[in-house]
Amino acid sequence: NFDANGTLWMVGYLEGRVIKVENGECVTVGEQSGFPNGMKIAPDGKLVVADRTGGLQSVDPATGERKATHSQYITAQFRGLNDLVFDAKGGMYFTEPYGSDAINRVGRVYYVAPGEDSKPELFVDGVSFPNGVAISADGNQLYLSEYGQNRILAIPSKLNPSIFNTPYVFAQLQGGIGPDGLTVDADGNLYAAHFGAGEVVVLDSQGFPYGTIRLPEGAANFTTNLAIHGGYLYVTEAIQNVVWRLPIT
């Protein structure tokens, strides 16, 4: 993630770290805890973390203080969260993949409406390891990485007024293991970090592929997440613990 000042923020899953990059160095902000999987910057400037063991957490970027915001759905504890995204109104979608896979399709996606008192509501279930999420440029579709099926789904969002739209397979990937993090550019093109393939898959707003961007020779293949900032696409890779970037304008 990039904040309003252009600072790059990341999470360190295995060490429980919230990280910002200063002068090319990774700096841990706040105490290390849990297993932070995904993170986005909320409309109020706070960091929101999807943690595998701690549920949803709000993080003060100035101090690193973490506060649990949602740890359960109704009365059941979350099985482990992965990623999240905010829509144009401030509503939030987040994924709960753990316990699901290609055979055991019990993964879920939740939605939290704008407002301090809003509670998570079930958005979709029966998914094979729901992983990364992104919102289409027009706000009408939620793109969902169905990691266990090596494909990306398009699901009508909460802001979509049409009653005729139904969920469908937006793209079926080839090779690798499955799509992880997703991001969308200003033109509506979708970028998917293809985990196990060492590449980024690029698709237009209709799901037609432009092609793939391979990481350089010698790079590992655990591409996990993406961000676009200042005309560059940033790509995280989780075996060598490297952030790559390339111009996309």
Backbone as CSV, one residue per row, in Angstrom:
resi,resn,N_x,N_y,N_z,CA_x,CA_y,CA_z,C_x,C_y,C_z
1,ASN,0.836,-1.196,0.000,0.000,0.000,0.000,0.872,1.247,0.000
2,PHE,0.364,2.299,-0.658,1.001,3.617,-0.583,0.017,4.581,0.070
3,ASP,0.498,5.320,1.085,-0.379,6.278,1.740,-0.388,7.595,0.970
4,ALA,-1.088,8.604,1.507,-1.245,9.882,0.813,0.086,10.612,0.643
5,ASN,1.068,10.275,1.460,2.385,10.900,1.365,3.341,10.128,0.460
6,GLY,2.854,9.020,-0.107,3.696,8.218,-0.981,4.575,7.214,-0.257
7,THR,4.306,6.990,1.028,5.073,6.015,1.794,4.552,4.607,1.517
8,LEU,5.458,3.678,1.297,5.111,2.284,1.037,4.962,1.531,2.360
9,TRP,3.816,0.844,2.507,3.524,0.032,3.688,3.342,-1.417,3.267
10,MET,3.824,-2.335,4.108,3.696,-3.765,3.845,3.469,-4.503,5.164
11,VAL,3.173,-5.806,5.052,3.120,-6.668,6.230,4.159,-7.772,6.069
12,GLY,4.693,-8.207,7.215,5.580,-9.364,7.264,4.852,-10.484,7.964
13,TYR,4.299,-11.397,7.167,3.389,-12.421,7.691,4.027,-13.298,8.771
14,LEU,5.185,-13.861,8.504,5.774,-14.840,9.420,6.294,-14.221,10.706
15,GLU,6.636,-12.936,10.681,7.168,-12.266,11.868,6.148,-11.347,12.538
16,GLY,4.935,-11.277,11.998,3.906,-10.449,12.610,4.194,-8.967,12.533
17,ARG,4.803,-8.536,11.432,5.265,-7.151,11.341,4.358,-6.289,10.463
18,VAL,4.154,-5.044,10.890,3.651,-3.976,10.030,4.858,-3.116,9.691
19,ILE,5.093,-2.907,8.398,6.347,-2.336,7.930,6.089,-1.097,7.078
20,LYS,6.898,-0.069,7.261,6.927,1.023,6.297,8.352,1.149,5.760
21,VAL,8.452,1.655,4.544,9.751,1.777,3.891,10.201,3.230,3.971
22,GLU,11.351,3.445,4.598,11.933,4.777,4.726,13.357,4.739,4.181
23,ASN,13.611,5.575,3.184,14.947,5.653,2.582,15.448,4.285,2.130
24,GLY,14.527,3.490,1.602,14.894,2.189,1.080,15.046,1.101,2.125
25,GLU,14.773,1.414,3.404,14.904,0.436,4.477,13.531,0.081,5.050
26,CYS,13.369,-1.186,5.433,12.118,-1.650,6.051,12.159,-1.365,7.544
27,VAL,11.182,-0.623,8.042,11.109,-0.240,9.448,9.845,-0.835,10.053
28,THR,9.991,-1.602,11.139,8.836,-2.167,11.832,8.151,-1.084,12.652
29,VAL,6.836,-0.957,12.470,6.054,0.040,13.198,5.186,-0.684,14.226
30,GLY,5.362,-0.350,15.506,4.602,-1.012,16.563,5.188,-2.369,16.910
31,GLU,4.492,-3.095,17.783,4.954,-4.397,18.227,4.617,-5.480,17.209
32,GLN,5.439,-6.517,17.182,5.188,-7.657,16.319,4.193,-8.591,16.990
33,SER,3.179,-9.024,16.228,2.200,-9.962,16.783,1.390,-10.580,15.656
34,GLY,0.891,-11.788,15.922,-0.020,-12.448,15.000,0.615,-12.807,13.668
35,PHE,-0.271,-12.948,12.668,0.133,-13.291,11.311,-0.620,-12.399,10.327
36,PRO,-0.156,-11.150,10.170,-0.854,-10.232,9.264,-0.696,-10.669,7.811
37,ASN,-1.818,-10.906,7.148,-1.821,-11.427,5.780,-1.959,-10.318,4.752
38,GLY,-2.994,-9.518,4.905,-3.271,-8.429,3.978,-3.489,-7.136,4.723
39,MET,-3.315,-6.004,4.023,-3.486,-4.699,4.655,-3.927,-3.692,3.610
40,LYS,-4.833,-2.808,3.986,-5.239,-1.697,3.133,-5.337,-0.440,3.983
41,ILE,-5.281,0.699,3.339,-5.424,1.975,4.024,-6.890,2.393,3.952
42,ALA,-7.496,2.598,5.113,-8.906,2.957,5.205,-9.115,4.417,4.810
43,PRO,-10.363,4.809,4.533,-10.636,6.204,4.180,-10.180,7.214,5.232
44,ASP,-10.115,6.794,6.511,-9.681,7.715,7.565,-8.167,7.752,7.735
45,GLY,-7.440,7.019,6.881,-5.984,7.026,6.953,-5.393,5.945,7.833
46,LYS,-6.227,5.258,8.626,-5.726,4.149,9.434,-5.415,2.957,8.534
47,LEU,-4.535,2.088,9.019,-4.253,0.839,8.341,-5.197,-0.228,8.874
48,VAL,-5.764,-1.021,7.995,-6.610,-2.134,8.413,-5.941,-3.418,7.970
49,VAL,-5.724,-4.308,8.922,-5.010,-5.559,8.691,-5.964,-6.729,8.793
50,ALA,-5.864,-7.660,7.831,-6.537,-8.957,7.920,-5.510,-9.937,8.456
51,ASP,-5.693,-10.368,9.703,-4.715,-11.212,10.379,-5.249,-12.645,10.463
52,ARG,-4.368,-13.599,10.236,-4.813,-14.995,10.237,-5.338,-15.424,11.602
53,THR,-4.743,-14.947,12.669,-5.162,-15.356,14.007,-5.919,-14.281,14.776
54,GLY,-5.764,-13.024,14.374,-6.344,-11.931,15.145,-7.541,-11.254,14.526
55,GLY,-8.025,-11.752,13.381,-9.170,-11.128,12.730,-8.800,-9.797,12.100
56,LEU,-9.778,-8.910,12.033,-9.538,-7.572,11.489,-8.988,-6.664,12.578
57,GLN,-7.978,-5.884,12.211,-7.337,-4.995,13.167,-7.139,-3.619,12.543
58,SER,-7.295,-2.594,13.359,-7.003,-1.228,12.949,-5.643,-0.844,13.516
59,VAL,-4.794,-0.265,12.672,-3.435,0.089,13.084,-3.224,1.583,12.900
60,ASP,-2.770,2.230,13.953,-2.411,3.643,13.882,-1.054,3.755,13.185
61,PRO,-0.975,4.395,12.009,0.308,4.442,11.300,1.371,5.255,12.029
62,ALA,0.972,6.151,12.921,1.946,6.976,13.642,2.626,6.200,14.766
63,THR,1.865,5.332,15.439,2.399,4.627,16.609,2.529,3.119,16.404
64,GLY,1.785,2.590,15.439,1.771,1.148,15.228,0.830,0.409,16.157
65,GLU,0.109,1.135,17.010,-0.813,0.471,17.936,-1.910,-0.251,17.164
66,ARG,-2.120,-1.512,17.510,-3.147,-2.325,16.858,-4.333,-2.528,17.795
67,LYS,-5.511,-2.379,17.228,-6.744,-2.634,17.974,-7.613,-3.595,17.179
68,ALA,-8.091,-4.636,17.848,-8.992,-5.589,17.200,-10.330,-4.914,16.931
69,THR,-10.836,-5.056,15.726,-12.137,-4.475,15.394,-13.204,-5.548,15.190
70,HIS,-12.851,-6.636,14.507,-13.790,-7.739,14.290,-13.012,-9.047,14.339
71,SER,-13.424,-9.929,15.254,-12.752,-11.219,15.395,-13.673,-12.392,15.117
72,GLN,-14.952,-12.118,14.838,-15.885,-13.205,14.638,-17.042,-12.776,13.756
73,TYR,-17.739,-13.791,13.225,-18.980,-13.589,12.477,-20.117,-14.135,13.327
74,ILE,-20.998,-13.262,13.756,-22.065,-13.572,14.726,-21.392,-14.108,15.994
75,THR,-21.425,-15.444,16.235,-20.792,-15.983,17.435,-19.591,-16.873,17.132
76,ALA,-19.272,-17.067,15.851,-18.173,-17.961,15.472,-16.908,-17.177,15.179
77,GLN,-15.799,-17.620,15.749,-14.513,-17.000,15.471,-14.135,-17.224,14.011
78,PHE,-13.483,-16.242,13.402,-12.987,-16.418,12.048,-11.950,-17.536,12.007
79,ARG,-11.940,-18.289,10.904,-10.987,-19.389,10.745,-9.609,-18.897,10.303
80,GLY,-9.493,-17.656,9.936,-8.225,-17.108,9.467,-8.464,-16.225,8.264
81,LEU,-8.095,-14.948,8.378,-8.365,-13.976,7.318,-7.134,-13.812,6.425
82,ASN,-7.378,-13.302,5.200,-6.296,-13.207,4.232,-6.115,-11.813,3.647
83,ASP,-7.153,-11.253,3.015,-6.975,-9.978,2.312,-8.266,-9.173,2.390
84,LEU,-8.182,-7.898,1.991,-9.332,-7.014,2.082,-9.230,-5.910,1.055
85,VAL,-10.369,-5.225,0.830,-10.409,-4.083,-0.073,-11.566,-3.188,0.340
86,PHE,-11.413,-1.874,0.123,-12.472,-0.904,0.386,-13.115,-0.485,-0.924
87,ASP,-14.443,-0.273,-0.903,-15.110,0.262,-2.081,-15.187,1.783,-1.988
88,ALA,-15.800,2.407,-2.985,-15.817,3.870,-3.073,-16.613,4.527,-1.948
89,LYS,-17.519,3.788,-1.310,-18.331,4.323,-0.222,-17.725,4.062,1.149
90,GLY,-16.602,3.346,1.181,-15.980,3.015,2.459,-16.382,1.669,3.006
91,GLY,-17.200,0.909,2.262,-17.500,-0.462,2.655,-16.284,-1.343,2.432
92,MET,-16.200,-2.429,3.181,-15.009,-3.269,3.139,-15.386,-4.735,2.906
93,TYR,-14.662,-5.365,1.984,-14.766,-6.802,1.753,-13.494,-7.459,2.282
94,PHE,-13.632,-8.646,2.887,-12.438,-9.377,3.305,-12.659,-10.874,3.167
95,THR,-11.541,-11.604,2.989,-11.617,-13.031,2.676,-11.209,-13.896,3.868
96,GLU,-11.850,-15.058,3.962,-11.588,-16.049,5.011,-11.338,-17.402,4.331
97,PRO,-10.080,-17.692,3.959,-9.817,-18.892,3.184,-9.483,-20.144,3.980
98,TYR,-8.955,-19.980,5.189,-8.345,-21.124,5.861,-9.379,-22.179,6.243
99,GLY,-8.998,-23.425,6.014,-9.918,-24.551,6.157,-10.523,-24.976,4.837
100,SER,-10.306,-24.172,3.789,-10.830,-24.499,2.457,-9.678,-24.814,1.516
101,ASP,-9.990,-25.532,0.438,-9.006,-25.851,-0.588,-9.748,-26.272,-1.847
102,ALA,-9.041,-26.886,-2.791,-9.658,-27.255,-4.066,-10.778,-28.265,-3.897
103,ILE,-10.722,-29.068,-2.829,-11.746,-30.094,-2.606,-12.770,-29.638,-1.575
104,ASN,-12.289,-29.006,-0.503,-13.161,-28.569,0.591,-13.524,-27.099,0.381
105,ARG,-14.610,-26.855,-0.302,-14.972,-25.495,-0.729,-15.832,-24.791,0.327
106,VAL,-15.165,-24.342,1.380,-15.896,-23.700,2.475,-15.372,-22.285,2.756
107,GLY,-14.576,-21.727,1.841,-14.071,-20.378,2.037,-15.175,-19.342,1.923
108,ARG,-14.974,-18.214,2.592,-15.999,-17.174,2.636,-15.418,-15.792,2.357
109,VAL,-16.312,-14.904,1.903,-16.021,-13.477,1.783,-17.075,-12.736,2.580
110,TYR,-16.638,-11.760,3.369,-17.544,-10.966,4.192,-17.538,-9.510,3.727
111,TYR,-18.572,-8.799,4.152,-18.690,-7.371,3.840,-19.028,-6.628,5.123
112,VAL,-18.368,-5.483,5.320,-18.686,-4.589,6.436,-19.103,-3.253,5.844
113,ALA,-20.329,-2.837,6.090,-20.842,-1.570,5.564,-20.149,-0.393,6.244
114,PRO,-20.146,0.780,5.607,-19.565,1.965,6.248,-20.275,2.263,7.571
115,GLY,-19.544,2.801,8.524,-20.128,3.142,9.824,-19.438,2.400,10.953
116,GLU,-19.234,3.082,12.062,-18.485,2.513,13.182,-19.169,1.296,13.804
117,ASP,-20.482,1.231,13.751,-21.200,0.148,14.416,-21.525,-1.022,13.493
118,SER,-21.049,-0.987,12.266,-21.366,-2.050,11.312,-20.665,-3.341,11.689
119,LYS,-21.350,-4.451,11.462,-20.822,-5.774,11.744,-20.608,-6.531,10.432
120,PRO,-19.686,-7.500,10.429,-19.487,-8.297,9.215,-20.746,-9.052,8.831
121,GLU,-21.055,-9.046,7.544,-22.143,-9.855,7.013,-21.590,-10.765,5.931
122,LEU,-22.177,-11.944,5.798,-21.692,-12.899,4.808,-22.032,-12.405,3.415
123,PHE,-21.007,-12.327,2.558,-21.200,-11.869,1.190,-21.280,-13.044,0.224
124,VAL,-20.373,-14.009,0.358,-20.408,-15.210,-0.484,-19.680,-16.327,0.252
125,ASP,-20.125,-17.564,0.063,-19.412,-18.703,0.642,-19.304,-19.816,-0.389
126,GLY,-18.736,-20.950,0.019,-18.558,-22.062,-0.886,-17.422,-21.870,-1.872
127,VAL,-16.376,-21.136,-1.464,-15.276,-20.789,-2.355,-14.035,-21.608,-1.984
128,SER,-13.251,-21.994,-3.011,-12.017,-22.753,-2.803,-10.859,-21.803,-2.504
129,PHE,-10.609,-21.563,-1.245,-9.548,-20.683,-0.759,-9.630,-19.293,-1.405
130,PRO,-10.608,-18.482,-0.985,-10.683,-17.098,-1.470,-9.494,-16.301,-0.969
131,ASN,-8.790,-15.653,-1.874,-7.525,-15.028,-1.530,-7.608,-13.514,-1.747
132,GLY,-6.993,-12.984,-2.804,-6.995,-11.548,-3.032,-8.339,-11.025,-3.503
133,VAL,-8.584,-9.737,-3.273,-9.816,-9.080,-3.696,-9.506,-7.690,-4.240
134,ALA,-10.315,-7.261,-5.206,-10.182,-5.917,-5.772,-11.546,-5.482,-6.284
135,ILE,-11.729,-4.181,-6.444,-12.972,-3.614,-6.960,-12.733,-3.139,-8.388
136,SER,-13.675,-3.424,-9.285,-13.556,-2.952,-10.664,-13.565,-1.423,-10.698
137,ALA,-13.067,-0.845,-11.780,-12.954,0.605,-11.883,-14.304,1.301,-11.769
138,ASP,-15.372,0.652,-12.266,-16.706,1.252,-12.169,-17.407,0.926,-10.854
139,GLY,-16.791,0.125,-10.018,-17.350,-0.209,-8.711,-18.416,-1.285,-8.728
140,ASN,-18.742,-1.824,-9.892,-19.854,-2.765,-9.998,-19.492,-4.209,-9.708
141,GLN,-18.194,-4.542,-9.789,-17.787,-5.928,-9.606,-16.740,-6.048,-8.508
142,LEU,-16.850,-7.129,-7.752,-15.775,-7.525,-6.859,-14.999,-8.634,-7.558
143,TYR,-13.713,-8.423,-7.776,-12.853,-9.467,-8.316,-12.309,-10.283,-7.147
144,LEU,-12.390,-11.595,-7.267,-11.991,-12.482,-6.186,-11.056,-13.559,-6.705
145,SER,-9.884,-13.681,-6.109,-8.964,-14.760,-6.442,-9.450,-16.053,-5.785
146,GLU,-9.902,-16.990,-6.598,-10.241,-18.315,-6.072,-9.003,-19.193,-6.253
147,TYR,-8.128,-19.080,-5.281,-6.798,-19.678,-5.328,-6.862,-21.194,-5.542
148,GLY,-7.810,-21.867,-4.877,-7.915,-23.313,-4.961,-8.347,-23.822,-6.317
149,GLN,-8.886,-22.955,-7.178,-9.308,-23.338,-8.522,-8.465,-22.667,-9.603
150,ASN,-7.431,-21.906,-9.186,-6.547,-21.210,-10.125,-7.341,-20.313,-11.074
151,ARG,-8.286,-19.555,-10.512,-9.117,-18.695,-11.341,-9.528,-17.448,-10.580
152,ILE,-10.061,-16.487,-11.333,-10.553,-15.229,-10.760,-12.041,-15.132,-11.046
153,LEU,-12.817,-14.833,-10.014,-14.261,-14.669,-10.150,-14.613,-13.186,-10.188
154,ALA,-15.710,-12.869,-10.868,-16.308,-11.525,-10.841,-17.687,-11.659,-10.215
155,ILE,-17.913,-10.919,-9.122,-19.149,-11.028,-8.350,-19.772,-9.640,-8.236
156,PRO,-21.054,-9.489,-8.526,-21.684,-8.170,-8.386,-21.457,-7.595,-6.985
157,SER,-21.017,-6.364,-6.930,-20.714,-5.739,-5.649,-21.980,-5.231,-4.973
158,LYS,-21.818,-4.783,-3.747,-22.935,-4.205,-3.004,-23.429,-2.908,-3.638
159,LEU,-22.569,-2.248,-4.423,-22.935,-0.982,-5.052,-23.523,-1.175,-6.442
160,ASN,-23.617,-2.418,-6.906,-24.127,-2.702,-8.242,-25.658,-2.679,-8.223
161,PRO,-26.289,-1.745,-8.937,-27.753,-1.631,-8.885,-28.481,-2.640,-9.760
162,SER,-27.771,-3.338,-10.646,-28.429,-4.232,-11.590,-28.852,-5.528,-10.926
163,ILE,-30.035,-6.016,-11.268,-30.512,-7.306,-10.755,-30.202,-8.433,-11.731
164,PHE,-29.602,-8.110,-12.861,-29.361,-9.112,-13.894,-27.945,-9.687,-13.834
165,ASN,-27.049,-9.020,-13.111,-25.687,-9.518,-13.031,-25.604,-10.709,-12.094
166,THR,-24.820,-11.704,-12.456,-24.589,-12.876,-11.630,-23.087,-13.136,-11.552
167,PRO,-22.639,-13.841,-10.524,-21.208,-14.178,-10.455,-20.794,-15.045,-11.641
168,TYR,-19.566,-14.848,-12.099,-19.067,-15.660,-13.207,-17.551,-15.773,-13.115
169,VAL,-16.996,-16.708,-13.890,-15.547,-16.878,-13.953,-14.991,-15.799,-14.866
170,PHE,-14.224,-14.883,-14.297,-13.647,-13.773,-15.054,-12.431,-14.231,-15.846
171,ALA,-11.618,-15.110,-15.241,-10.416,-15.598,-15.916,-9.989,-16.918,-15.308
172,GLN,-9.556,-17.845,-16.159,-8.970,-19.106,-15.724,-7.473,-19.056,-16.010
173,LEU,-6.662,-19.178,-14.971,-5.225,-19.093,-15.143,-4.637,-20.457,-15.485
174,GLN,-3.453,-20.444,-16.048,-2.762,-21.660,-16.441,-1.421,-21.747,-15.732
175,GLY,-1.084,-22.957,-15.252,0.187,-23.147,-14.569,0.171,-22.540,-13.187
176,GLY,1.320,-22.576,-12.527,1.400,-22.033,-11.180,0.494,-22.766,-10.214
177,ILE,0.087,-22.067,-9.153,-0.809,-22.646,-8.154,-2.150,-21.918,-8.147
178,GLY,-2.111,-20.598,-7.968,-3.359,-19.855,-7.961,-3.117,-18.370,-7.848
179,PRO,-4.139,-17.548,-8.170,-3.999,-16.100,-8.051,-4.024,-15.665,-6.590
180,ASP,-3.155,-14.735,-6.265,-3.072,-14.202,-4.906,-3.600,-12.764,-4.926
181,GLY,-2.734,-11.772,-4.703,-3.189,-10.390,-4.640,-3.621,-9.848,-5.989
182,LEU,-4.583,-8.913,-5.946,-5.135,-8.288,-7.141,-5.077,-6.770,-7.007
183,THR,-4.981,-6.097,-8.150,-5.156,-4.644,-8.160,-5.692,-4.227,-9.523
184,VAL,-6.320,-3.057,-9.567,-6.942,-2.538,-10.785,-6.366,-1.157,-11.071
185,ASP,-6.047,-0.880,-12.353,-5.546,0.445,-12.696,-6.690,1.379,-13.089
186,ALA,-6.357,2.624,-13.399,-7.375,3.635,-13.682,-8.179,3.323,-14.932
187,ASP,-7.630,2.513,-15.821,-8.334,2.137,-17.049,-9.187,0.886,-16.888
188,GLY,-9.183,0.325,-15.709,-10.001,-0.854,-15.453,-9.312,-2.174,-15.699
189,ASN,-8.019,-2.156,-16.034,-7.287,-3.403,-16.236,-6.990,-4.064,-14.894
190,LEU,-7.065,-5.386,-14.867,-6.843,-6.150,-13.641,-5.476,-6.819,-13.684
191,TYR,-4.744,-6.698,-12.582,-3.443,-7.329,-12.430,-3.549,-8.371,-11.319
192,ALA,-3.062,-9.586,-11.583,-3.141,-10.669,-10.604,-1.758,-11.236,-10.352
193,ALA,-1.358,-11.278,-9.072,-0.103,-11.926,-8.697,-0.339,-13.428,-8.718
194,HIS,0.326,-14.129,-9.650,0.101,-15.565,-9.834,1.110,-16.339,-8.995
195,PHE,0.643,-16.817,-7.853,1.497,-17.497,-6.884,1.977,-18.837,-7.448
196,GLY,3.266,-19.100,-7.293,3.840,-20.330,-7.803,4.246,-20.256,-9.258
197,ALA,3.911,-19.165,-9.929,4.247,-19.002,-11.348,5.294,-17.924,-11.575
198,GLY,5.544,-17.096,-10.558,6.536,-16.038,-10.709,6.145,-15.013,-11.749
199,GLU,4.859,-14.691,-11.813,4.390,-13.786,-12.855,3.211,-12.959,-12.373
200,VAL,2.912,-11.915,-13.142,1.703,-11.121,-12.961,0.871,-11.288,-14.225
201,VAL,-0.375,-11.705,-14.061,-1.298,-11.858,-15.186,-2.064,-10.549,-15.351
202,VAL,-2.152,-10.045,-16.586,-2.806,-8.767,-16.863,-3.990,-9.012,-17.788
203,LEU,-5.174,-8.515,-17.367,-6.406,-8.713,-18.117,-7.123,-7.388,-18.292
204,ASP,-7.859,-7.241,-19.376,-8.652,-6.022,-19.532,-9.955,-6.160,-18.760
205,SER,-10.800,-5.136,-18.820,-12.010,-5.111,-17.997,-13.056,-6.138,-18.428
206,GLN,-12.856,-6.765,-19.593,-13.755,-7.812,-20.052,-13.187,-9.215,-19.797
207,GLY,-12.016,-9.277,-19.190,-11.410,-10.556,-18.890,-10.513,-11.101,-19.977
208,PHE,-10.308,-10.331,-21.062,-9.403,-10.781,-22.115,-7.957,-10.518,-21.690
209,PRO,-7.071,-11.497,-21.875,-5.699,-11.340,-21.388,-4.832,-10.481,-22.303
210,TYR,-4.096,-9.551,-21.698,-3.021,-8.872,-22.405,-1.793,-9.778,-22.466
211,GLY,-1.626,-10.587,-21.433,-0.469,-11.454,-21.337,0.009,-11.525,-19.898
212,THR,1.249,-11.966,-19.718,1.822,-12.098,-18.387,3.145,-11.344,-18.323
213,ILE,3.466,-10.871,-17.125,4.739,-10.216,-16.846,5.533,-11.156,-15.943
214,ARG,6.602,-11.714,-16.453,7.433,-12.622,-15.674,8.433,-11.839,-14.826
215,LEU,8.675,-12.326,-13.606,9.750,-11.732,-12.818,11.088,-12.039,-13.481
216,PRO,12.121,-11.242,-13.187,13.407,-11.418,-13.869,14.038,-12.785,-13.609
217,GLU,14.949,-13.165,-14.470,15.687,-14.405,-14.295,16.411,-14.391,-12.949
218,GLY,16.295,-15.489,-12.224,16.901,-15.581,-10.902,15.952,-15.238,-9.773
219,ALA,14.808,-14.656,-10.099,13.799,-14.361,-9.078,13.061,-15.640,-8.704
220,ALA,12.530,-15.689,-7.493,11.694,-16.813,-7.079,10.275,-16.621,-7.619
221,ASN,9.394,-17.585,-7.344,8.096,-17.571,-8.023,6.892,-17.402,-7.106
222,PHE,7.108,-17.000,-5.848,5.980,-16.813,-4.937,5.501,-15.358,-4.983
223,THR,4.970,-14.935,-6.117,4.397,-13.594,-6.242,3.119,-13.530,-5.409
224,THR,3.041,-12.537,-4.511,1.942,-12.519,-3.551,1.036,-11.298,-3.633
225,ASN,1.588,-10.117,-3.877,0.709,-8.955,-3.837,1.219,-7.836,-4.730
226,LEU,0.341,-6.849,-4.952,0.586,-5.818,-5.963,0.112,-4.455,-5.483
227,ALA,0.748,-3.422,-5.998,0.273,-2.057,-5.799,0.729,-1.219,-6.987
228,ILE,-0.061,-0.229,-7.346,0.288,0.703,-8.414,0.481,2.081,-7.807
229,HIS,1.614,2.716,-8.127,1.899,4.050,-7.588,2.898,4.755,-8.485
230,GLY,2.584,5.990,-8.851,3.516,6.824,-9.591,3.958,6.252,-10.920
231,GLY,3.051,5.528,-11.586,3.380,4.967,-12.883,4.130,3.649,-12.833
232,TYR,4.260,3.074,-11.644,4.948,1.793,-11.487,4.009,0.756,-10.886
233,LEU,4.227,-0.497,-11.279,3.588,-1.637,-10.634,4.603,-2.249,-9.678
234,TYR,4.218,-2.376,-8.412,5.069,-2.985,-7.384,4.580,-4.407,-7.116
235,VAL,5.524,-5.339,-7.022,5.200,-6.759,-6.878,6.001,-7.334,-5.714
236,THR,5.315,-7.969,-4.752,6.026,-8.627,-3.657,6.239,-10.100,-3.985
237,GLU,7.408,-10.605,-3.596,7.740,-12.014,-3.805,8.218,-12.576,-2.473
238,ALA,7.624,-13.705,-2.041,7.724,-14.130,-0.648,8.751,-15.213,-0.345
239,ILE,9.522,-15.667,-1.318,10.597,-16.600,-1.023,11.906,-15.839,-0.798
240,GLN,12.256,-14.958,-1.707,13.462,-14.142,-1.553,13.192,-12.865,-0.761
241,ASN,11.911,-12.604,-0.426,11.520,-11.401,0.322,11.982,-10.134,-0.387
242,VAL,11.525,-10.014,-1.627,11.923,-8.917,-2.495,10.681,-8.184,-2.985
243,VAL,10.794,-6.864,-3.157,9.770,-6.082,-3.836,10.347,-5.640,-5.178
244,TRP,9.684,-6.041,-6.245,10.072,-5.635,-7.595,9.166,-4.517,-8.062
245,ARG,9.635,-3.714,-9.033,8.753,-2.738,-9.637,9.098,-2.604,-11.113
246,LEU,8.079,-2.186,-11.876,8.296,-1.952,-13.309,7.359,-0.860,-13.770
247,PRO,7.770,-0.061,-14.774,6.905,1.012,-15.276,5.741,0.430,-16.061
248,ILE,4.565,1.005,-15.885,3.389,0.532,-16.617,2.704,1.645,-17.390
249,THR,3.346,2.812,-17.500,2.769,3.910,-18.272,3.712,4.277,-19.409
